[in-house]
């Protein structure tokens, strides 16, 4: 008996951050827009509109370079909160079509529609419905690749971008891949591509002509995976999302490396406030706090501490984080990146008996909920701890 033919979608939003910005401010439509760090600083491009891509700007490029390529572009810092709100709305739509939704990032997911036809109709109809629903409710364009495995679905969505839909029928994988350039295959990348080019392999078709043992001899494990990918073979399955996130974290690369501990503490305070508010937004409490530092020589260190009981209160989390900071920050080498992560997340801290009676416990809870409400209305920075605003 042949294994059941799977029906897998790869849903990928087009220029997601930029498109959200365009929905929020329609005057940006069609203009060269870059979302990312400070154009005078050394952050990277998080997203580039299609209009700015014509100038050679693309995501992950240093923002200073983007500014050189297109000085008249509109540079936006972006809002993580807005993007994650849109992201949850997209995932909520996808989950109406299948319980098997595997998020790959904020704006990208695999959806396994195998066996869902009786409920939602043929897979192509469902895919078009999804695209339509995302556009109608959120004003955002998605591209969808449809195939019988994740690898081909992903190749298809990248191929039909922007605002496209492409179905690669079972059995057609090899024929579709032959003329494509190697960069179309996930996992080859510019470095691998250059290496294969050097060997005279320029297209997926060239790659597919090489026998498996030769590829394995030359490239080991990578060679073996190339052999399979060139044929569109993949057996990785779509894994549904766990209900709760397993960690919540925030980190920042500093504009300039710093050894000023007051300044670093205030960065940490700000990151803690951000992450803690996300905890509360998800009705979660964290028991383990991890601090991460990257020094100017790129050495990265982390240290964790587990609390007696889970919490979502800024002052407890910050106190723990700053304690870890002073244990780690002893090298007198300047810091390039600082971050904080919360793990061992639970939905309720009140399981242990007697916690409710703790003096002040309820009061802090009310205070932080109040702060969250004000921020929701007036923006996150409308209310910051004095310590955080020293940044
Ligand atoms: Mg995308």
Boltz pocket constraint, residues with backbone or C-beta under 6 A from the ligand:
constraints:
  - pocket:
      binder: B
      contacts: [[A, 12], [A, 13], [A, 14], [A, 15], [A, 16], [A, 107], [A, 108]]
      max_distance: 6.0
